[in-house]
Amino acid sequence: MLVTIFLSFAGILIVLVIASYFWTNYHISKGQISVLCREMSIMLDAGIPLLRVFKILSERISHPRLRKVIKEIHNSVEQGNTVAAAMANQPDVFDDMMIGIIKVGETGGILDESMRRLSDHLERWTQLRRKVVLAWIYPSLVIIVMTAVVVTLVCFFVPNVINPILELNPNLEVPLITRIVAGTGEYIIDHWLLLIVVIVAAVVGVAMARKTIVVKVFEDYLRLHFPVLGNLLGKPVTAAGVAGMFSTLIHCGIPIISCLKILSQTQTNFYVSSSFRKTGKIVEEGGSLVKPLEESGIYTPLMIDMLAIGDESGTLETVLDKIAQNYSEQVDSALEAFTRILEAVVMLIVGAIVLVVALAAYLPYFTMYTRLDG
């Protein structure tokens, strides 16, 4: 039985490794695009012709899909299309913000500068995202490892401890906690394949549900308004990301209304995207930039106040840089505190579970000794 379970988990692990390999070779991350933009900026600044730049990149890039994309862009530009138009044919790789920045840089003859600014923004965005992801990695690994340990204890350790004493004392009254733990272990052993299927089905079901509009909107709402975490992480992360992107777009010479349109199209959070869509319409009609953002209830009072000052004084791009920097630092501090609290909570929960298992294993012995003493 143990060998069968081990082989089943090994098979699942192999499938996950293979899937990860294919996903890695297909998916093009923002970090990889950032490196691409940086290298293009350096070569263009050095005076290398554009077609030659794409030719060099298509030969140097190791990622198979990105290399193919660069070759397609090279061929498109060689046929007379602009870089922005060529990249627009790859919408799953280059979003509206990237294409907008490249189009402005290409039109103004400052493509190298636009590429540099785009690379800087993508690097900041990648670092911010990486910090959020890393904050969850350690607690997640602890939960996975301790779950495996607890399941092993429940399925194999507890029965090996209590079965000998029950064989010697068939009439011994087994404590309730021991019966529950032993029953759980027996159920896992008897239905382990069903449990694996249920877990895999649940993971797939959740992944599919997250793609539906209703679930996505609900998830986006929780990211911003979940008690404590919404104000601690959700809103600062949103403010840092939005301000950094907004600042980059303005620095590259894109008009405010176009900036707001691009922001509404590139933000993955439904409520953030809606707030910029509404703001864009109001600004286009001659209204205020700040008021609709304030009414959305998504952005912090500090961000709103700073935007108002920047809008009134004509220093919006400088203010946006300050907002992005301020909230990036705030996210760093919040993530550090959040990680420490989460680690403590996880360890307490794990400790409580291990204590329950230990009590389930040794309470029968205490019961037996009590009867012998009596």
Phi, psi and omega in degrees: 000313181297320180295319180298315179298317180298315180296324179296314179294324177297321177296317178297319180297319179297317178299317180296321179295316179296316179298319179297322180297311181294322179295319180298322181281344180261314186288134176250115185276164176297326178298319179292322177293324178299315178297319178301312180296321179297315181293321177297317180300315182296314183291321178294321178295332179279357176092011179285132180302150186302312181298324178294324178299311180295324178297315180296315182296321180294339179266336185266329186291132183273333181293120187300316183287319179296323177298319178295319179298317180296321178297319179294321177295318179301314181295321181294316179293323179297331179277359175111359179280158175283163179297318180298317180294321179295319179288331179295340177282357178238064188294337179278354179250315182245119182275181184297326180296312181298314181295321179298315180296316181294321179297316179295316180296321180293318180293321182273000179073022180235046183298323179296319179292320178297319178297321180295315180294321178296319178296318178300316180296314182295325177296316179296317180298317180296317179297318179297315180295320181297321179297318180295317181294316182297331179297335181265344189295309184298309177301323180295317179296320178298317180297316181296312181296315182290329175297317178298319179295315181297316178299319178297317179297315183293320186277328188237321183286310183300312178300320180293336179276317187269337182298316179301319182290329178286330176292324179281329182230077184301332183268006182294133179281114183276130180301152183302316183297324178292319179297321181294313181294316180296319178296321177297316178299317179296320180296318179297317181293319183286333186233031185298322180294318178298319180296320178297316179299317180296317180296314180298316179298321179295317179298313179296318180298317179295318179299319179289321180295325180294343179274348179281153184298315185298312181293319180297317179297318178295318179295318178298323178295316181296323180301327184264331190237008178296136183309133179068301185295327180299312179282330183284319185235313188304304183290319176298320178297317178298314181298316181297315181293315181295314181297319179297317180292315180301315180299316181298317180297317180292318179303327183276002174088018179277133180300154184304313183298319177294323177301313181295323178295316179296317179299320180293333183270340186254346179284129183281336179282127184302316185287323177294315178300316180296322181296322180282330175295315179294318180297320179299318179295318181292317179295322179297331179272003178096010182274187185280145175284324190276320188302311179296328177292322178294319182292339180293335180074010183269324190262147185290154178304323180298316180296318180297315180297317180293321177297319179299316180295315180296322180292320181288322185269354180077020180244042187298319183294322178294317179297319180297321175300317179296319179298314181299317180294316182298313183284334173296317177294322178295320178296320178302312180295318181295320180294322178297314179294318180298317181297316181295317179295317181296319177300316180297316180297316180299315181296322177296316180296315179297316178300319179296319180294316179298321178298318179298316180297317180297317178297319179298325182283325190253348177299323177302323178294319178297320178298316181295315180297322178299318180291322179295320179293326180289000000 
